[in-house]
């Protein structure tokens, strides 16, 4: 008999997670030229999508809100990921010093120093679980719903509005747990709670995904700046997520679904280290100026990251199985 977790599993969300983790790699380890710009523009949905998935699964199977285990889980992952990058810092290539100001920025705006900057997502997600837990315990859940449109509007104003007015600011002021992370997290939670009341056709969602995805590079071209989450990304990620909700069995048994289920988190954590190690290898082999080599770099980064993640998951399951066998009856 299948267990409850298997029966209720949303394979489509896992499938999209698989696509999203690939987009994360290609968004950071970019293809050169126009291809790199296009891939980066359409891939901006991936981090908001992961925030939404986290908020969505704050519900248990019985409908109760669950954040304690998830908070401890992401806290453990954040700790061990940080330790990993602290250990490999000499190879990773960090230069500079940790100042009090940088430490404050890390603490407040989730901009890590001395470890991979891409891990800002883990710190932001940790903060979002804490904030959500505080609101739940204080019976102030509705505030999280009000935060969705408010922080979305604030994000666009700080990221793009000020730029158009000639007053650009560092992205840490909007790419953090509060302005970017929490509204997407809260939106995922809201969708789970009210998904049965959201009436929209799958065909309409597909049209929204296509149009918004096409608009992402057009927006980049017209506004002249890649500022993170595009304005067109907001409807793009919402429609993608709703497609996942309405097609929960799509992707069952597919490789990308397995990637989203088992490897996506480790791909996110490991890929910066693989990317920078490849950069060093390219420089040592004097191929960092080769167009072919540069086009191959993101692909190599992705493949190696997948392999390392797969080996890690395999070893982890092997150890868990060994412990289970040795456990006294």
C-alpha positions as CSV (number, residue, x, y, z in Angstrom):
1,X,0.0,0.0,0.0
2,X,1.2,3.5,-0.8
3,X,1.8,5.8,2.2
4,X,-0.1,9.1,2.6
5,X,3.0,11.1,1.6
6,X,3.3,9.2,-1.8
7,X,-0.5,9.5,-2.5
8,X,-0.6,13.2,-1.8
9,X,2.7,14.0,-3.6
10,X,2.6,16.8,-6.2
11,X,4.8,15.4,-9.0
12,X,4.3,18.5,-11.2
13,X,5.7,20.9,-8.6
14,X,8.7,18.5,-8.3
15,X,9.0,18.5,-12.1
16,X,9.0,22.4,-12.1
17,X,11.5,22.3,-9.2
18,X,13.8,20.2,-11.5
19,X,13.6,22.8,-14.2
20,X,14.0,25.6,-11.7
21,X,17.3,24.2,-10.2
22,X,18.7,24.0,-13.7
23,X,17.7,27.6,-14.3
24,X,19.5,28.5,-11.0
25,X,22.8,27.1,-12.3
26,X,22.4,28.8,-15.7
27,X,21.4,32.1,-14.1
28,X,24.6,32.2,-12.1
29,X,27.0,30.4,-14.4
30,X,26.0,32.3,-17.5
31,X,26.3,31.5,-21.1
32,X,28.2,34.2,-23.0
33,X,26.5,36.9,-25.1
34,X,22.9,37.1,-26.1
35,X,22.1,33.5,-25.1
36,X,23.2,34.2,-21.6
37,X,21.0,37.3,-21.3
38,X,18.0,35.5,-22.7
39,X,18.4,32.5,-20.4
40,X,18.9,34.7,-17.4
41,X,15.8,36.8,-18.2
42,X,13.5,33.8,-18.5
43,X,15.0,32.0,-15.5
44,X,14.3,34.7,-12.9
45,X,11.2,32.7,-11.8
46,X,13.3,30.0,-10.1
47,X,14.1,31.6,-6.7
48,X,10.5,33.1,-6.2
49,X,9.2,29.6,-7.1
50,X,11.3,28.0,-4.4
51,X,10.0,30.5,-1.9
52,X,6.4,29.7,-3.0
53,X,7.0,26.0,-2.7
54,X,8.3,26.5,0.9
55,X,5.2,28.5,1.9
56,X,2.9,26.1,0.1
57,X,4.1,23.1,2.1
58,X,3.7,24.8,5.4
59,X,0.5,22.7,5.6
60,X,0.5,19.2,6.8
61,X,-1.5,16.5,5.1
62,X,-4.3,16.9,7.6
63,X,-4.5,20.6,7.0
64,X,-2.7,21.8,10.1
65,X,0.0,24.4,9.7
66,X,3.5,23.0,10.1
67,X,6.6,25.2,10.5
68,X,8.6,23.9,13.4
69,X,10.1,20.9,11.6
70,X,10.7,22.9,8.5
71,X,12.3,25.7,10.4
72,X,14.7,23.2,12.1
73,X,15.3,21.5,8.8
74,X,16.3,24.6,6.9
75,X,18.3,25.8,9.9
76,X,20.3,22.6,9.8
77,X,20.8,22.9,6.0
78,X,21.9,26.6,6.3
79,X,24.4,25.7,9.0
80,X,26.0,22.8,7.2
81,X,26.1,24.7,3.9
82,X,27.9,27.6,5.6
83,X,30.4,25.3,7.2
84,X,31.0,23.6,3.9
85,X,31.9,27.0,2.2
86,X,33.9,28.1,5.2
87,X,36.0,24.9,4.9
88,X,36.6,25.3,1.1
89,X,37.1,29.1,1.3
90,X,40.8,28.9,0.2
91,X,39.8,27.0,-3.0
92,X,36.6,28.9,-3.5
93,X,38.6,32.1,-3.8
94,X,37.2,34.6,-1.4
95,X,39.3,37.7,-0.9
96,X,38.8,40.5,1.5
97,X,37.9,40.8,5.2
98,X,34.8,40.5,7.3
99,X,34.0,44.0,8.6
100,X,31.3,44.9,11.1
101,X,29.3,46.6,8.3
102,X,29.4,43.5,6.1
103,X,28.4,41.3,9.1
104,X,25.4,43.6,9.7
105,X,24.4,43.4,6.0
106,X,24.6,39.6,6.3
107,X,22.5,39.6,9.4
108,X,19.9,42.0,8.2
109,X,19.8,41.7,4.4
110,X,20.9,38.1,3.9
111,X,24.1,39.0,1.9
112,X,26.6,36.4,3.0
113,X,30.3,37.2,3.3
114,X,33.1,34.6,3.3
115,X,30.7,32.0,1.8
116,X,28.9,31.8,-1.5
117,X,26.7,34.8,-2.0
118,X,24.1,32.6,-3.8
119,X,23.3,31.1,-0.3
120,X,21.4,34.3,0.5
121,X,18.3,32.3,-0.3
122,X,18.8,29.8,2.5
123,X,19.3,32.6,5.1
124,X,16.2,34.4,3.7
125,X,14.1,31.3,3.8
126,X,15.2,30.7,7.4
127,X,14.1,34.2,8.3
128,X,10.8,33.7,6.5
129,X,10.0,30.6,8.5
130,X,10.7,32.5,11.7
131,X,8.6,35.5,10.7
132,X,5.8,33.2,9.6
133,X,5.9,31.3,12.8
134,X,5.8,34.5,14.8
135,X,2.7,35.7,12.9
136,X,1.0,32.4,13.3
137,X,1.6,32.3,17.1
138,X,0.3,35.8,17.4
139,X,-2.8,35.0,15.3
140,X,-1.7,37.6,12.8
141,X,-1.8,35.4,9.7
142,X,-3.8,38.0,7.7
143,X,-0.8,40.4,7.9
144,X,1.2,37.9,5.7
145,X,-1.6,38.1,3.1
146,X,-1.5,41.9,3.2
147,X,2.3,41.8,2.7
148,X,2.0,40.1,-0.7
149,X,0.8,43.0,-2.8
150,X,2.6,45.6,-0.6
151,X,6.0,44.0,-0.8
152,X,5.6,43.1,-4.5
153,X,4.9,46.8,-5.2
154,X,7.8,47.9,-3.0
155,X,10.2,45.4,-4.7
156,X,9.3,46.9,-8.2
157,X,9.7,50.4,-6.9
158,X,13.1,49.8,-5.2
159,X,14.5,47.6,-7.9
160,X,13.3,49.2,-11.1
161,X,11.4,52.4,-10.2
162,X,14.4,54.1,-8.5
163,X,16.6,52.9,-11.4
164,X,14.4,54.7,-13.9
165,X,14.4,57.8,-11.7
166,X,18.2,57.7,-11.7
167,X,18.6,56.6,-8.1
168,X,19.7,52.9,-8.2
169,X,20.4,51.2,-4.8
170,X,22.3,48.0,-3.9
171,X,20.1,44.9,-4.6
172,X,20.4,43.8,-1.0
173,X,17.8,46.4,0.0
174,X,15.1,44.5,-2.0
175,X,16.7,41.0,-2.5
176,X,16.2,39.8,1.0
177,X,13.9,37.7,3.2
178,X,11.4,40.5,3.7
179,X,10.9,42.3,0.4
180,X,11.5,39.4,-2.0
181,X,11.2,36.3,0.0
182,X,8.3,36.7,2.3
183,X,5.6,37.8,-0.2
184,X,6.3,34.8,-2.4
185,X,6.4,32.6,0.7
186,X,3.1,34.0,1.9
187,X,1.6,33.6,-1.6
188,X,2.5,29.9,-1.7
189,X,0.8,29.5,1.7
190,X,-2.2,31.5,0.6
191,X,-2.6,29.4,-2.6
192,X,-2.5,26.2,-0.6
193,X,-5.3,27.4,1.7
194,X,-7.5,28.8,-1.0
195,X,-6.6,26.7,-4.0
196,X,-10.0,25.1,-4.4
197,X,-11.5,28.6,-4.7
198,X,-9.2,29.7,-7.5
199,X,-11.1,29.2,-10.7
200,X,-8.9,29.5,-13.8
201,X,-8.5,27.3,-16.9
202,X,-5.3,25.4,-17.6
203,X,-5.3,26.9,-21.1
204,X,-5.4,30.4,-19.6
205,X,-2.4,29.6,-17.3
206,X,-0.4,28.3,-20.2
207,X,-1.1,31.5,-22.2
208,X,0.0,33.6,-19.2
209,X,3.2,31.5,-18.8
210,X,4.1,31.9,-22.5
211,X,3.3,35.6,-22.7
212,X,5.1,36.6,-19.5
213,X,8.1,34.5,-20.4
214,X,8.3,36.3,-23.8
215,X,7.9,39.6,-22.0
216,X,10.9,39.0,-19.6
217,X,13.6,39.6,-22.3
218,X,11.5,42.3,-23.9
219,X,11.4,44.1,-20.5
220,X,15.1,43.7,-20.1
221,X,15.7,45.3,-23.5
222,X,13.2,48.2,-23.0
223,X,14.2,49.0,-19.4
224,X,17.9,48.4,-20.0
225,X,18.7,46.6,-16.8
226,X,18.6,43.2,-15.2
227,X,17.5,44.0,-11.7
228,X,16.5,40.5,-10.4
229,X,12.9,39.5,-10.5
230,X,11.4,41.0,-13.6
231,X,8.0,42.7,-13.5
232,X,6.8,40.0,-16.0
233,X,8.2,37.3,-13.6
234,X,5.4,37.9,-11.1
235,X,2.6,36.6,-13.4
236,X,5.0,34.0,-14.9
237,X,5.8,32.3,-11.6
238,X,2.2,32.5,-10.3
239,X,0.9,30.8,-13.5
240,X,3.6,28.2,-13.4
241,X,2.8,27.4,-9.8
242,X,-0.9,27.2,-10.5
243,X,-0.2,24.8,-13.4
244,X,1.7,22.7,-10.9
245,X,-1.3,22.7,-8.5
246,X,-3.8,21.8,-11.2
247,X,-1.7,19.0,-12.8
248,X,-0.3,17.3,-9.7
249,X,0.3,13.9,-11.5
250,X,2.2,15.4,-14.5
251,X,5.8,14.4,-14.5
252,X,5.4,11.2,-12.5
253,X,8.4,9.0,-13.2
254,X,10.3,11.6,-15.3
255,X,13.9,12.4,-14.7
256,X,13.3,16.1,-14.0
257,X,10.8,15.1,-11.3
258,X,13.4,13.0,-9.6
259,X,15.8,16.0,-9.9
260,X,13.3,18.3,-8.3
261,X,12.5,15.7,-5.5
262,X,15.9,14.5,-4.6
263,X,18.6,16.8,-6.0
264,X,17.3,20.4,-6.4
265,X,18.4,21.6,-2.9
266,X,21.9,20.1,-3.2
267,X,22.3,21.5,-6.7
268,X,21.5,24.9,-5.3
269,X,24.0,24.6,-2.5
270,X,26.8,23.0,-4.5
271,X,26.8,24.7,-7.9
272,X,28.7,27.9,-6.8
273,X,31.6,25.8,-5.6
274,X,31.7,23.8,-8.9
275,X,31.3,26.9,-11.0
276,X,34.3,28.7,-9.4
277,X,36.4,25.6,-9.4
278,X,35.8,25.3,-13.2
279,X,36.7,29.0,-13.5
280,X,40.1,28.2,-11.9
281,X,40.5,25.2,-14.1
282,X,39.7,27.2,-17.2
283,X,42.3,29.8,-16.2
284,X,44.9,27.2,-15.5
285,X,44.3,25.6,-19.0
286,X,44.2,29.0,-20.6
287,X,40.8,28.4,-22.2
288,X,38.9,31.1,-20.4
289,X,39.0,33.2,-23.6
290,X,37.7,30.4,-25.8
291,X,34.1,31.0,-27.0
292,X,33.4,27.2,-27.3
293,X,34.8,26.6,-23.8
294,X,32.7,29.5,-22.4
295,X,29.5,28.1,-23.9
296,X,30.4,24.7,-22.4
297,X,31.1,26.1,-18.9
298,X,27.4,26.3,-17.7
299,X,26.7,22.8,-19.1
300,X,29.8,21.3,-17.4
301,X,28.8,23.1,-14.2
302,X,25.3,21.6,-14.4
303,X,26.5,18.1,-15.1
304,X,29.2,18.0,-12.4
305,X,26.8,19.5,-9.9
306,X,24.2,16.8,-10.7
307,X,26.8,14.1,-10.4
308,X,28.0,15.3,-7.0
309,X,24.4,15.7,-5.8
310,X,23.5,12.2,-7.0
311,X,26.5,10.7,-5.3
312,X,25.8,12.6,-2.0
313,X,22.1,11.4,-2.1
314,X,23.2,7.8,-2.8
315,X,25.7,7.8,0.1
316,X,23.2,9.4,2.4
317,X,20.6,6.7,1.6
318,X,23.3,4.0,1.9
319,X,24.2,5.2,5.4
320,X,20.5,5.5,6.4
321,X,19.8,2.0,5.2
322,X,22.8,0.7,7.1
323,X,21.7,2.3,10.3
324,X,18.2,0.9,9.8
325,X,19.6,-2.6,9.4
326,X,21.7,-2.4,12.4
327,X,18.9,-1.0,14.6
328,X,17.8,-3.6,17.2
329,X,14.3,-4.9,16.6
